[in-house]
Amino acid sequence: AVGRAAAAAAAAAVEDGPRLDEVESLVAQSREAGMTVELSVQGELRPYTPEVEQTAYRVVQEALTNVHKHAAGAKTWVRLAHRGAEVAMQVENGPSDGGAADAGLPSGGNGLVGMRERVLGLGGVFVSGPTDAGGFRVSAVLPAEPGA
């Protein structure tokens, strides 16, 4: 009985977590904190499994937090693409203006290693690193139906 209750609580926590339709609010928080950020969405938003929804949201959240912490003043682009059997997300910033600031935004608490582990755990692809323009890019692609 205890095991069933714990499993039910864990499932409810996953279902009640952040969702992709909340990314627009996340971008708005970054704008309110002074970041110049553009959001583009390709394809139609559709429901994904709770694990995919949360992981996609957390990748964007953590990447935006990293921009705030490590590249203050940098112009940033958030791209979401809903494509057939997958959803892709990318957060890219240009070069920093040299200032460093922690805007106090909530972090997913994972960092790049945690993001990579979550994405790979769902059968996705994760790439991050510096850009030729002097910024940084985080990209992830998640299967719409992990394990399918």
C-alpha positions as CSV (number, residue, x, y, z in Angstrom):
1,A,0.0,0.0,0.0
2,V,2.8,2.4,0.9
3,G,4.5,1.6,-2.5
4,R,1.3,2.3,-4.4
5,A,0.8,5.6,-2.5
6,A,4.4,6.7,-3.2
7,A,4.0,5.8,-6.9
8,A,0.7,7.7,-7.1
9,A,2.3,10.7,-5.5
10,A,5.3,10.6,-7.8
11,A,3.0,10.4,-10.9
12,A,0.9,13.3,-9.6
13,A,4.0,15.4,-9.1
14,V,5.1,14.7,-12.7
15,E,1.6,15.6,-14.0
16,D,1.4,18.7,-11.9
17,G,4.9,20.0,-13.1
18,P,5.6,22.8,-15.5
19,R,4.4,22.4,-19.1
20,L,5.5,23.7,-22.5
21,D,2.6,26.1,-22.6
22,E,4.2,28.0,-19.7
23,V,7.4,28.8,-21.7
24,E,5.9,32.1,-22.8
25,S,5.5,33.1,-19.2
26,L,9.1,32.0,-18.5
27,V,10.3,34.2,-21.3
28,A,8.2,37.1,-20.0
29,Q,9.9,36.7,-16.6
30,S,13.3,37.1,-18.3
31,R,12.1,40.2,-20.1
32,E,10.9,41.7,-16.8
33,A,14.3,41.0,-15.4
34,G,15.9,43.1,-18.2
35,M,16.8,40.5,-20.7
36,T,16.3,41.1,-24.4
37,V,14.8,37.7,-25.5
38,E,12.8,36.6,-28.5
39,L,10.6,33.6,-28.6
40,S,9.7,31.8,-31.8
41,V,7.5,28.7,-32.0
42,Q,7.2,26.5,-35.0
43,G,4.4,24.0,-35.4
44,E,1.3,23.5,-33.3
45,L,1.6,23.1,-29.6
46,R,0.2,19.7,-28.6
47,P,0.1,17.6,-25.5
48,Y,3.2,15.5,-24.8
49,T,3.8,13.1,-22.0
50,P,4.3,14.8,-18.6
51,E,8.0,13.8,-18.6
52,V,8.6,15.4,-22.0
53,E,6.7,18.6,-21.1
54,Q,8.7,19.0,-17.8
55,T,12.0,18.2,-19.4
56,A,11.5,20.6,-22.3
57,Y,10.4,23.4,-19.9
58,R,13.3,22.7,-17.6
59,V,15.8,22.9,-20.4
60,V,14.5,26.3,-21.4
61,Q,14.4,27.5,-17.8
62,E,17.9,26.4,-16.9
63,A,19.3,27.8,-20.1
64,L,17.7,31.2,-19.5
65,T,18.9,31.2,-15.9
66,N,22.4,30.5,-17.2
67,V,22.2,33.5,-19.5
68,H,21.1,35.7,-16.6
69,K,24.0,34.5,-14.5
70,H,26.8,34.2,-17.0
71,A,25.9,36.5,-20.0
72,A,24.1,39.5,-18.6
73,G,23.0,41.9,-21.3
74,A,23.2,39.3,-24.0
75,K,20.4,39.2,-26.6
76,T,18.8,35.8,-26.4
77,W,16.6,33.6,-28.6
78,V,14.3,30.9,-27.5
79,R,13.1,28.5,-30.2
80,L,10.6,25.7,-29.9
81,A,9.7,23.4,-32.7
82,H,6.9,20.9,-32.6
83,R,7.7,18.4,-35.4
84,G,6.0,15.1,-36.0
85,A,7.4,12.7,-33.5
86,E,9.5,15.2,-31.6
87,V,9.8,18.5,-29.9
88,A,12.9,20.6,-30.2
89,M,14.1,23.5,-28.0
90,Q,17.0,25.8,-28.3
91,V,18.2,28.8,-26.2
92,E,21.0,30.8,-27.7
93,N,22.5,34.0,-26.5
94,G,24.8,36.5,-28.2
95,P,28.0,37.8,-26.5
96,S,27.6,39.3,-23.0
97,D,27.9,43.0,-22.4
98,G,30.4,42.1,-19.7
99,G,28.2,42.6,-16.7
100,A,27.4,39.7,-14.5
101,A,24.1,39.5,-12.6
102,D,21.9,37.0,-11.0
103,A,18.4,38.2,-11.7
104,G,17.0,36.0,-8.9
105,L,15.0,33.8,-11.4
106,P,14.2,30.3,-10.4
107,S,16.5,27.7,-11.7
108,G,15.6,24.1,-12.5
109,G,18.7,23.3,-10.4
110,N,20.2,21.0,-12.9
111,G,22.9,22.8,-14.8
112,L,24.2,21.5,-18.1
113,V,25.0,18.1,-16.8
114,G,21.5,17.7,-15.3
115,M,19.8,18.9,-18.5
116,R,21.8,16.4,-20.6
117,E,21.0,13.5,-18.2
118,R,17.2,14.3,-18.3
119,V,17.1,14.6,-22.1
120,L,19.2,11.5,-22.7
121,G,17.1,9.6,-20.2
122,L,14.1,10.2,-22.4
123,G,15.9,9.1,-25.5
124,G,16.6,12.6,-26.7
125,V,19.6,14.5,-28.0
126,F,21.4,17.3,-26.1
127,V,24.1,19.6,-27.4
128,S,25.5,22.7,-25.7
129,G,28.5,24.9,-26.2
130,P,29.9,28.2,-27.3
131,T,28.9,29.8,-30.6
132,D,31.2,31.3,-33.3
133,A,29.6,34.7,-32.5
134,G,30.9,34.6,-28.9
135,G,27.6,33.4,-27.2
136,F,26.4,30.1,-26.0
137,R,23.8,27.7,-27.3
138,V,21.8,24.9,-25.6
139,S,19.8,22.6,-27.9
140,A,17.7,19.6,-27.2
141,V,15.4,17.3,-29.1
142,L,12.9,15.0,-27.3
143,P,10.8,12.2,-28.7
144,A,7.1,13.0,-28.4
145,E,6.6,9.5,-27.0
146,P,9.7,8.4,-25.0
147,G,10.3,4.7,-25.3
148,A,7.9,4.3,-28.3
